[in-house]
Amino acid sequence: MKTVLMTAFEPFGGETINPSWEAVRALEGKQISGATIVIRQLPVVFSDVLRVLNQALEEVKPDAILSVGQAGGRSDITVERIGINVDDARIPDNAGHQPVDEPVVAGGPAAYFSRLPIKAIVAAVREAGIPASVSQTAGTFTCNRVMYGLLHWLEQHDSPVRGGFIHIPYLPEQAAQHPGAPSMALASIIQALEIAVKVTLETGEDIRQAGGATH
């Protein structure tokens, strides 16, 4: 039986919930396209998050990995294209740390591209009636650290495993505390992540269609 590792984060930035964790934990043990979902929660702490992630990779030995994070202010499911080698925190993490212009991995490449079929995922999620797009930036907080760190680990271990990162919007109950902020129902987020897993497991080469941005 194949295994898909899905990671998500604890709450941060004054929020009492994190939609990534609420969605991912609903998928624990679920079977999709012949694979079983295994989940792990990651800390929003720069100094700890990659240690926890790497331990999960060693323990689970997944056939694919999808990391998920909250992107408050975004209106759709955003599949990340690239992780960059920099930590530059606008706010402190949950341990009070706020790195500025520091590398994720000293001496590592400037960036890694996602190994997920990002455009096929976006197309399939849209086909299901859920807003989705390719994102050109995973930010410079712990989400980007996880994306870059994951892809660096796979590269260093010469692993063929597919992996990447998906950002999701606030839940409605969070957006209610941020007037004007977009949100998405938890059921829609869960459905989109199920689709992302299915496409990752069943798609060979990614589709070729426009997914860029003008700014």
N, C-alpha and C positions, 0 to 999 in steps of 0.2 A: 504494500500500500504506500502510495506517495504521501508526502507531508508538505503542507504549505505553512510556513511560519508567518504569522501576522503580528506586528507590534503596534502599540499605540501608547499614548502618554498619559501621565497623571495630570490633574488640573494645574493650572499656573496662571500668573498674572491677575490674581484676585478672583478667578472663576472657581465655583464650587464643583463643577463637573468639566470633563473634557469630552467633547463629542466623539473624538477618535476612539477613546476607550469604551464609551457606551456602545458604539457600533461594533467594534471588533470583538468585544466580549460576548456579544449576541451570536457570534459565529463559532465560538469555541466548540470543537468536536464535530462540526458540520462536515459532511462529505460533499465535495464539489468536483465533478469531472474525475472521479476515482481517487481523489486526494483528501486527506483529513486535515482540517484546520487546527493548528496549535497556536496559542496566543501567549504573548508576554507583554506586561506593562513596563514601560521605560520611565525613568525619572527625568524630570526637567532640570537636570543638574549637569552642567558641562563636564565636570570632572568624573562623573560616574556613568553617564549614559552609554558610552561606547564599551565600557567594561561589561555592563549588563547585556548589551546587544551581542557582543562577541561571545559571552558565555552561553547565550541562547543559541547562537549559531553552532557552537561546539556541541551542545547537548542535543539539539533537535536534528541537526544535519538535514535541513530541509531540501526539498526539490525545487522550491521557489520561495521567495520572501517578498512580502508587501508590507512596507512600513506606512503608517497612517498618522497624520497630525492635523491639529486644528489650525485653520487660517481664518480667524475672525475678520470680517469685512469682505471676504470673497463670497460670490453668489452661487458658485457651482462647484462640482467635483473637478478638481484640477490635478491632472497627472503631470508630475514634474519631469522635465527633460534633463536637467543637469544639477549636479551638486558641486559646489565650489569649495576650495581649500582655505576657508577663512571663517573665523568666529568673530562676530562684531555685534554685540548684544545691545539692543536699544533699551531693554529693561533687564534687571537682575534675574537670574534663574532662581529656583526654589531654595537654593542654599545661599542666596545673596551675592553670588558671583556675577560679574559683568565684564567678560573679556572683550577687549577692543583690538581689532586688527591683529589677531593671533591665528596661526595656522591650525587647522583641524589635525593635520599630520605634518610634523616638521619635515621638510624635504620632499613631501609628496607632490604629485602632479597638481597643476592649477585646478583641474576639474575632471570629473567623470560623467559620462552620459549614462542615463538610465538603461538598464538591460530589459526593461519591460517593453512590450509592444504598445507604446503609449498612444499612438493614433488609432490603433484598432480598439483599444479600451475605450477611448473617448467616443468613437463611432458607435460602439455597442451600447454604451451607457445612454447616449443620445437617442438611439433607436428605441430604448426602453422608456423614453419620455422624461428622462432626468437630465437637467442641464450639466454639461461637462465641457472641458476644454484642456488643451495642452498649456502648461505653465512653463515659462522660461526661467523662473527663479524660485528656489525653495527658501529664499530669505537667507539670513545669516545667524539665526538663532539655533536652538537645539534640533529643529527639524532638519535643517541643512546639514548639521553636524552628523546626524544619523544617516542621512542619504549618502553623504560623502564617505563616512566611516564604513558603512555597509559595502559600498562599491569598492573601496580600497581593500577591505578584508577579502572580498571575493577575488580581486586581482592578485593579492599577495598569496592567496592559497591556490591560485591557478584553477579556480572553480568555474565550471560552466553554468552554474545555477543562475537563473534569472532573478533579478532583484531591482527594487526601485521604491519610489515614494509617491504617495497620494495625499494631497491636502483636501480637507472638507470644511464646509462652512459651520458657523454657529448653529446650534439647535434653537428652535423658536423661544424656549424659555430663557436662553442666554441673550438672544437678540432683544428680548423685551426689556432687558437692563441696559441696552445700548441703542437708544432710539435712532431709527433710520438704518440700522445695520441689517443686511440680508441674513436669511437663515434657510435651513432645509430640514424637513421632517426626518426623524431618526429612521423611519421605515424606508424612506427613499435612499438614505445614505447606506443602509445595510444592503439594500438591493443593488446599489451601484458597486459596492465592494464585492459582492458575490459575482457580479458580472466581470469585474476586473480579474478575479481569481480564475474564473472559467476561461476568459480570453487568454490570460497568461499561459495557462496549461494547454490550451487547444490551438493556439495560433503559432505558426512557424515564423515567417518573416512578417514584419510590421507592414501595414498598408501604406501606400504613398498618397498622401493628400495634404493640402495646406493646413498647417497648424501653427504658423508663426504669428508674430505680433509686430505692429509698426512702432510701438513704443513700450 
